[in-house]
């Protein structure tokens, strides 16, 4: 059996971290100290951009497979991260303490797209 790469272990750990953040937010149980990190204008959007971008980056490193679409190739991990981002935002309709926001989704997707684009640029320079 082939050993699991460090990137794949990190991808699993970061995915579990993101799941725990979503569950804590759904239960309105995010510690005040963590909430304070995002208490500036646009802080929530910066958080979505950075966290989903980082999740896509780790995913692309762990699972580098790409799908060819028209004249470009798209990392499958970035596509999976985008789907998870959309599902998490849509899930907020079922929690009274949450408010789904198209801007949160947009900034998360933008972070994913930037990382996917940068990964494509690094592929071309190799």
C-alpha positions as CSV (number, residue, x, y, z in Angstrom):
1,X,0.0,0.0,0.0
2,X,1.3,3.4,-1.0
3,X,2.0,5.8,1.9
4,X,-0.3,8.8,2.3
5,X,1.5,12.1,1.4
6,X,1.9,14.9,4.0
7,X,-0.2,17.1,1.8
8,X,-3.1,14.7,1.9
9,X,-2.9,14.4,5.7
10,X,-2.8,18.2,5.8
11,X,-5.9,18.3,3.5
12,X,-7.8,16.0,5.8
13,X,-6.8,18.0,8.9
14,X,-7.7,21.3,7.3
15,X,-11.0,19.9,6.0
16,X,-11.9,18.8,9.6
17,X,-10.9,22.3,10.9
18,X,-13.2,23.9,8.3
19,X,-16.0,21.5,9.2
20,X,-15.6,22.4,12.9
21,X,-15.7,26.1,12.1
22,X,-18.9,25.6,10.2
23,X,-20.5,23.5,12.9
24,X,-19.4,26.0,15.6
25,X,-20.9,28.9,13.6
26,X,-24.1,26.9,13.0
27,X,-24.4,26.3,16.8
28,X,-23.5,30.0,17.5
29,X,-20.5,28.6,19.5
30,X,-17.5,30.5,18.0
31,X,-15.4,31.8,20.9
32,X,-15.4,35.6,21.3
33,X,-11.6,35.7,20.8
34,X,-12.0,34.1,17.3
35,X,-14.9,36.4,16.4
36,X,-12.7,39.4,17.3
37,X,-10.3,38.5,14.6
38,X,-12.9,39.3,12.0
39,X,-14.3,42.4,13.7
40,X,-13.3,45.0,11.2
41,X,-15.1,46.2,8.0
42,X,-15.0,43.4,5.5
43,X,-13.3,41.0,8.0
44,X,-15.8,38.2,7.3
45,X,-15.1,38.5,3.6
46,X,-11.4,38.4,4.1
47,X,-11.9,35.3,6.2
48,X,-13.9,33.6,3.4
49,X,-11.3,34.6,0.8
50,X,-8.3,33.4,2.9
51,X,-9.8,30.2,4.4
52,X,-11.3,28.9,1.2
53,X,-8.3,30.0,-0.8
54,X,-6.0,28.1,1.6
55,X,-8.3,25.1,1.5
56,X,-8.0,25.1,-2.3
57,X,-4.3,25.5,-2.2
58,X,-3.8,22.6,0.1
59,X,-6.3,20.5,-1.9
60,X,-4.5,21.2,-5.2
61,X,-1.1,20.2,-3.6
62,X,-2.7,17.0,-2.2
63,X,-4.7,16.1,-5.3
64,X,-3.0,17.7,-8.3
65,X,-5.3,16.2,-11.0
66,X,-6.7,18.7,-13.4
67,X,-9.7,18.6,-15.8
68,X,-9.4,20.1,-19.3
69,X,-12.1,22.5,-20.1
70,X,-12.1,24.4,-23.4
71,X,-8.7,26.2,-23.6
72,X,-7.7,25.8,-19.9
73,X,-7.4,23.2,-17.3
74,X,-9.1,23.4,-13.9
75,X,-7.7,21.7,-10.7
76,X,-10.4,19.2,-9.5
77,X,-9.6,20.1,-5.9
78,X,-10.5,23.7,-6.6
79,X,-13.8,22.6,-8.1
80,X,-14.5,20.4,-5.1
81,X,-13.6,23.3,-2.7
82,X,-16.0,25.6,-4.6
83,X,-18.8,23.0,-4.3
84,X,-18.2,22.7,-0.6
85,X,-18.1,26.5,-0.2
86,X,-21.5,26.8,-2.0
87,X,-23.0,23.9,0.0
88,X,-21.9,25.4,3.3
89,X,-23.4,28.8,2.4
90,X,-26.6,27.2,1.3
91,X,-26.8,25.1,4.5
92,X,-27.2,28.3,6.5
93,X,-30.9,28.5,5.4
94,X,-31.6,25.7,7.9
95,X,-30.0,27.4,10.9
96,X,-31.8,30.3,12.7
97,X,-28.5,31.7,14.0
98,X,-27.0,31.9,10.5
99,X,-27.6,34.2,7.5
100,X,-26.6,33.1,4.0
101,X,-24.9,35.9,2.1
102,X,-24.0,36.0,-1.6
103,X,-21.0,38.2,-0.7
104,X,-19.6,35.5,1.6
105,X,-19.9,33.0,-1.1
106,X,-18.4,35.4,-3.7
107,X,-15.3,36.1,-1.6
108,X,-14.8,32.4,-0.9
109,X,-15.1,31.5,-4.6
110,X,-12.8,34.4,-5.5
111,X,-10.1,33.0,-3.1
112,X,-10.5,29.6,-4.8
113,X,-10.3,31.1,-8.3
114,X,-7.2,33.1,-7.5
115,X,-5.4,30.0,-6.1
116,X,-6.6,27.9,-9.1
117,X,-5.3,30.6,-11.5
118,X,-2.0,30.8,-9.7
119,X,-1.6,27.0,-9.7
120,X,-2.2,27.1,-13.5
121,X,0.5,29.8,-13.9
122,X,3.0,27.7,-12.0
123,X,2.1,24.7,-14.1
124,X,2.9,26.7,-17.3
125,X,6.3,27.8,-16.0
126,X,7.5,24.2,-15.3
